[in-house]
């Protein structure tokens, strides 16, 4: 298959390097240096080269928040039969955009980032394919993710954003609060060092990506839940209520399946 990829950030570069061994791939990034080390790949100096390439699949990997704008710029250059796709972490507005575009599409979301995941062993990682996607496009990504032993889930656009608010925004918010309260530790314990590693990995991600995930309309409900639990824990600690703390810890173990 002929595949055009726009954006050579963490995920765009990963997709380019994985797909180029079994497909003919052309990639473009506004920062041309990001394409410097690609092999077995057509490196486009501008998106105009996509027109001559005539891809069968276009994967939009620009930073979240610019995705729909990038589609507007590229769609006139693509064949009408080209399947268009995104890997955005938040899908707000995407369903409506695809409906008005009138083109075959597939929307998916690799639920991991190359900065934290072991890209050589992804069998513990997950990916979501949007159920409203074009059958051929969904089949392509299902086969691709399966070849890497990535676990695949199928959700609607709405179900996806609810899941992301829970599975991404909640730990992101917790990590951000940890970093906000950070003080230099001369003798850090094991748990502290683990949390610090997670925080450094999270904050190495693109600011726009982090912002858009936190601005998911469904994130507020999760933050309100976090605040309520912190208020409850604060009350227990202030009262030095051993019985209530035992109940709280038991509920936590039940939540995580312990």
N, C-alpha and C positions, 0 to 999 in steps of 0.2 A: 504494500500500500504506500502511496505517496502522502507524506505527513508534513504539514507546515506547523512550526511551533513559534509562538511569539512570546518572548521573555526568557532570558537565560539566567534567572536567579536560582535559588536553591532547587526548587521543584522543576523549573523549566530545564535546567541543566541535567538533572537526574533523568527526566523523561527523555531528553535528547540522547543521552548516553546509553540508555537502556533500549530505546526503540530503533536506533540507527543500525543495529546488527541484523535486524530482520525486516527492515523497511527502508525506503528511500526518504530521508529526512532533510528538510530545509529549516533552518532556525534564524531568527533575527532578534537582536536586542538593541535598544537605543544606545547602550554602552557597548561599543564594538569590541572592547577588550575582553568582555565576558565570553566571547566566542573564540578567543585566541587558541585554546588548547583542544577544541573539538576535532575529532578525526572521523572519517567516513561520513561526513555531514556537509551539506551545502550551506555555506555561511552567507546569508543575504545581507548586503550592506544597507538595504532599505526594504520596507514592506512591499514596495512596488514589484520586487522580484517574485513575490508570491503569484502574481498574475500569470507570468510565463511558466512557472513551475506547475500550476494547475493541480493543487493538492486534492486528494479525496477526503482527507480529514484535516481540520484545523484545530489546534489545541491552544487556547488562550491562557498563558501562564504569567501575565503581567501582575504586578502587585494588586491585592484586593483593594477595591475602591476605584481602580482605573479600568476594570475588566469590561464594563459595558461601553465605555468610551473607546476602548481598543477595538471592540467588535465593530463599532460604527465606522472606524477608519479602515478596517480590513475587509469587511463584507463585500464592498464593491469590487474587490480584486479577486474574489474567489468564484469558482464555478457554482452555478445554482445547485448542483447536485452534491457539492462538498458538505460533509457533515461538520458542523461547528460544535466546539466543546469548551468547557471550562473545568477548572479544578478548584474553584473558589471555596473558601472555608465557611462563608456565609452566603446564602442563596437569596436573600431578600431582593425582590424585584426581578429576579432572573426568569421566573416562569412567565411573567407578563412580557418580558423582552423577547424571549424565544417565540412566544405566540404571535407577536406582531412582526417578527423577522420572517416568519413563514418558511423557514429552512429546517432540514433535518438536524437534530441536535442530540448531544449526549452530555449530561452534567454528572460529574463524579467528584469525589473528594478523598484523596489519600489522607487517612487520619494519622499522619505522622510527618515529621520534618526531618530532612537529612542532617540537620545540625544535632539532633538528639537520637535519632534512630540509627541502628546499624544497617546501612543500606546493602550490606552483603548477606544479611540474614533477616528477612522481613516476615518470617512465618508467624511471629507474635504480633504483627501489626494488622490494622484493619483499613478497609476502604469502603466508601459508600457510593453506590450508583443510584441516581435518581430514577424512580420508577416511571416517570413520564417521558423518559428519554426514547429516542428512536431505537428500534430493535437492533438494527445493524451496528449502530454506535455503541449501544450497551453491550452487545456481544463482543465487540472488539476489546473494550476495557475489562470485561469479565475474563476473557481469555488472557489478557495481559497481566492482570493482577493475580490470576490463578497460577500463571507460569512462575511467579515469584513467591507462591505459597502465601500470599496475603489473603486474609479472611475478608469475605465480601458480604456486605449487607445492602439491602435495597429499601430505600425510604422515599417518600414523596418529598417535594420541595419543603413543605411545611414541617413534616416529621424530621427532616434533616436539620433545620434550624433549631428545633426544640432539642434535638440530641446534642448539637454543638454547644448550645447554651449550658447544658449540663456537663458534657464531657470535656469541653475546652475552656469555656469562660470561668467555670467554678475553680478548677485548679490554677488557671492563669491568675485569677483574682487573689487566690490564697498565696501564690508565689510573689505577686506584686506587693502584697501586704508584708510578707516576710522581708523582701528587699527594702521596703520603705522603712522598716524598723531596724535595719541592719546597723550593727556596730562592729568595729574591728575586734576580732577574737584572737588573742595571742595563743590560746590553748583550746581550739575548737574541738568539740566532741564529734563522734562519727555521724550522728543524726544531723548536726549542724552542717557538716561538710557535704553531706548528701543533698540537703536542701539548697546549699550554696551552689552546688554543681547544677542543679535544676534551674535555679534562678539565673545563673550565667548563660545557660543554654537558651532559656526563654528570651532573655533580653538581648541575645545576639540576633534574634529574628528581626525582620523589617518592621519599623514602627507602624507603618500603615496597616500591615497585617494584624498586629496586636490590637491596634485601635479599632479596626473594623470588626474583629471578633468580639471585643468588649462592647461595641456599639450595636451588636445584634439586639433587636428589639426585645428578645426574650431573655437577655442577660440580667435585666433589672430584677426579675423575679428571683433569680438565683442569688443575686447579691443581697436581696432582702432576706432570703433564707439564711445566708451566712451571717448577716447582722443579728438575726434573731437567735441563732445558736450561740454566737459570741456573747450576747447579752445574758443568755441563760447560764453559760459557763462562768461569766463574770459574777453573776449572782451566787452561784454555788461556791466559788472561791472566796468571795467576800464574807459569806456566812460560815465558811469552813464546815460545810455540810457533808460529812463523810458518806452518809447513806445516799444522799442525792448524787454525789460524785460516782458512787458505785453503780447506780442506775444509769447514769450518763455513759460511763465507760462500757457497760454491758450493751447499751443501745448502739454504741459505735462498733463494737465487735460484731453485733448482729448485722449492721449495715454493710460491713465489708466481708461478711460470710465467714467470720471466725467462730 
